[in-house]
Amino acid sequence: MVGGSAPLDALANVRQPDPPRSQRCPPEPPIHLRTFRNEEWEMVNRTLRTLNESGFYWGPLSVERAHAMLTTEPVGTFLVRDSTQADQLFSLSIRAEKEPVSMRIMFKKEHFWFNNAHFDCVVKLLEYCMDSTAKKPFLFEGGVSVVFSKPLRMNPVPKLQELCRKNIICHFGTDGIRNLPLVPTLRKYVEEFPFKI
């Protein structure tokens, strides 16, 4: 890998705790992510910061645990977690009509890809998914129909400042923030997570 950053280094070094010695299991191979170019490294780090700010990035959550959490949620509830596939960064787990399902978010050509859509940030990609499936569900192999309605956040009760930020973005859009008479600290806070999600 090129460069270094705590969030990405932590993601690359995630591994399960060692089993008790009595089990004599073969050791798990370490997760090996491909080498990133400088631009990719910066993009992935920026995306990790944004995901951490979002509240719906659950990190190294197993697929079984993610599905158990989503089982009682309304259809369309989703979360982002670390991929268990060694050559991928993130996975989406979402409550489909019958049961929760999980799908990978691909990272290639300096973009995050899902269902033929691609963006330079996972949160932008998810906003697109929410807007698109509000009109027509995504249909995947096996006839699985998926809509994106709301993220499952770690803290279900948002802070007042987060609600204000979301309201500013919804009413004025990302471009409109520049024209608002905001104090520099508030402007910086809004610009750190300029999403409606």
C-alpha positions in Angstrom: 0.0 0.0 0.0 1.0 3.6 -0.5 1.1 6.1 2.3 -0.5 5.5 5.7 -3.6 6.4 7.6 -5.0 5.2 10.8 -8.6 4.4 9.5 -7.4 2.5 6.4 -4.6 0.8 8.3 -7.1 -0.4 10.9 -9.4 -1.7 8.1 -6.5 -3.6 6.5 -5.4 -5.1 9.8 -8.8 -6.4 11.0 -8.7 -10.0 11.9 -10.7 -12.4 14.1 -9.4 -13.2 17.6 -7.3 -16.4 17.9 -9.3 -19.5 18.7 -8.5 -21.4 21.9 -5.4 -23.6 21.4 -7.4 -26.8 22.0 -9.3 -26.3 18.7 -6.2 -26.7 16.5 -7.7 -24.7 13.6 -5.4 -23.6 10.8 -4.7 -19.9 11.1 -6.8 -17.5 9.0 -4.9 -15.9 6.2 -4.4 -12.1 6.8 -6.6 -9.8 4.8 -4.6 -8.5 1.8 -5.9 -5.4 0.1 -4.4 -4.5 -3.3 -1.9 -1.7 -3.5 -3.5 1.7 -3.9 -2.2 4.5 -6.0 -1.9 7.9 -4.1 -5.2 9.2 -5.6 -7.0 6.0 -4.7 -5.5 6.0 -1.2 -6.8 9.6 -0.6 -10.2 8.7 -2.0 -10.6 5.6 0.3 -9.4 7.6 3.3 -11.8 10.4 2.6 -14.6 7.9 2.2 -13.7 6.2 5.5 -13.9 9.6 7.3 -17.3 10.3 5.7 -18.6 6.8 6.5 -17.5 7.2 10.2 -19.3 10.6 10.3 -22.5 9.0 8.8 -23.2 6.7 11.8 -24.3 3.8 9.6 -20.9 2.4 9.0 -20.5 -0.6 11.4 -16.9 -1.6 10.6 -15.9 -5.3 11.0 -19.5 -6.6 11.5 -20.1 -10.1 10.4 -22.7 -10.9 7.8 -24.6 -13.0 10.3 -24.8 -10.2 12.9 -25.7 -7.7 10.3 -28.6 -9.9 9.1 -29.8 -10.5 12.6 -29.9 -6.8 13.3 -31.8 -6.0 10.1 -34.4 -8.8 10.5 -36.6 -6.7 12.8 -36.1 -3.5 10.8 -38.5 -2.2 8.0 -37.9 -3.2 4.4 -35.2 -1.0 2.9 -33.2 -0.4 6.0 -29.5 -0.8 5.2 -26.0 -0.5 6.8 -22.4 -0.5 5.5 -19.8 -2.8 7.0 -16.3 -4.1 6.2 -16.3 -6.8 3.5 -15.3 -10.2 4.6 -13.9 -10.8 1.1 -10.2 -10.1 1.3 -10.0 -8.1 -1.9 -13.0 -5.8 -1.3 -13.4 -2.9 1.2 -17.1 -2.6 1.9 -20.4 -4.5 1.8 -24.0 -3.4 2.0 -26.4 -5.4 4.1 -30.1 -4.5 3.5 -33.5 -5.7 4.6 -35.2 -7.1 1.5 -38.8 -8.2 1.4 -38.3 -11.8 2.6 -35.0 -11.4 4.5 -31.8 -9.4 4.8 -29.3 -9.7 2.0 -25.7 -8.6 1.6 -23.9 -7.3 -1.5 -20.4 -6.0 -2.1 -19.5 -2.5 -3.0 -16.8 -2.8 -5.6 -13.9 -0.4 -5.8 -12.4 -0.1 -9.3 -11.3 2.7 -11.7 -11.1 5.1 -8.7 -14.8 4.7 -8.0 -17.1 2.8 -5.7 -19.6 0.7 -7.8 -22.9 -0.9 -7.0 -25.6 -2.0 -9.5 -23.8 -0.3 -12.4 -23.7 3.1 -10.7 -20.4 4.5 -9.6 -19.3 7.5 -7.4 -16.1 8.7 -5.7 -17.7 8.2 -2.3 -19.9 5.4 -0.8 -22.3 7.9 0.8 -22.9 9.6 -2.6 -23.5 6.1 -4.0 -26.1 5.4 -1.3 -27.9 8.7 -1.8 -28.2 7.7 -5.5 -29.6 4.2 -4.4 -32.2 5.8 -2.2 -33.3 8.3 -4.9 -33.4 5.6 -7.6 -35.2 2.9 -5.6 -37.8 5.4 -4.5 -39.0 5.3 -8.1 -38.2 1.6 -9.0 -36.6 -1.2 -6.9 -33.3 -2.7 -8.0 -33.7 -6.3 -9.1 -30.9 -8.7 -8.5 -30.3 -12.4 -9.5 -32.7 -14.8 -8.0 -35.5 -12.2 -8.2 -34.4 -10.3 -5.1 -36.0 -6.9 -5.2 -34.2 -4.2 -3.1 -35.2 -0.7 -2.1 -33.1 1.7 0.0 -35.3 3.6 2.5 -33.2 4.5 5.5 -29.8 3.7 7.1 -29.5 1.7 10.3 -27.4 4.0 12.5 -25.4 3.0 15.6 -27.1 5.7 17.5 -30.8 5.8 16.5 -31.4 9.2 18.1 -29.5 11.8 16.1 -27.9 14.8 17.8 -29.7 18.1 17.3 -26.7 19.5 15.3 -26.9 16.5 12.9 -30.6 17.2 12.3 -29.9 20.8 11.6 -27.1 19.9 9.2 -29.3 17.5 7.3 -32.1 20.1 7.2 -29.7 22.8 5.8 -28.5 20.3 3.1 -32.0 19.3 2.2 -33.2 22.9 1.8 -30.2 24.6 0.2 -28.2 21.7 -1.4 -24.4 21.3 -1.3 -23.9 24.2 -3.7 -26.2 26.5 -1.7 -24.1 26.3 1.5 -21.6 28.8 0.0 -24.2 31.5 -0.2 -25.5 31.1 3.4 -24.3 33.5 6.1 -22.9 30.8 8.4 -20.2 31.3 10.9 -17.0 29.5 9.9 -17.3 26.7 12.5 -20.9 25.9 11.4 -19.9 26.0 7.7 -17.0 23.6 8.4 -19.4 21.2 10.3 -22.0 21.2 7.4 -19.3 20.7 4.8 -17.8 17.7 6.6 -21.0 15.7 5.8 -22.9 17.4 2.9 -25.4 14.7 2.4 -29.2 14.3 2.8 -29.0 10.7 4.0 
